[in-house]
Amino acid sequence: MGELRGGLTRVELSAGAADAATGRGLWELSERATGVRFVFPTTV
């Protein structure tokens, strides 16, 4: 049932869930929608 019941188990991510561009877009949309901006330090 959509992995909402039962014991813990590892599952594979879907391609959409692992897509960096999609994640970045969702993050930016969330920031605009909430008015909260998170600034993360960049690594060298």
Secondary structure, 3 states (H helix, E strand, C coil): CCCCCCCCCCCCCCHHHHCHHHHHHHHHHHHHHHCCCCCCCCCC
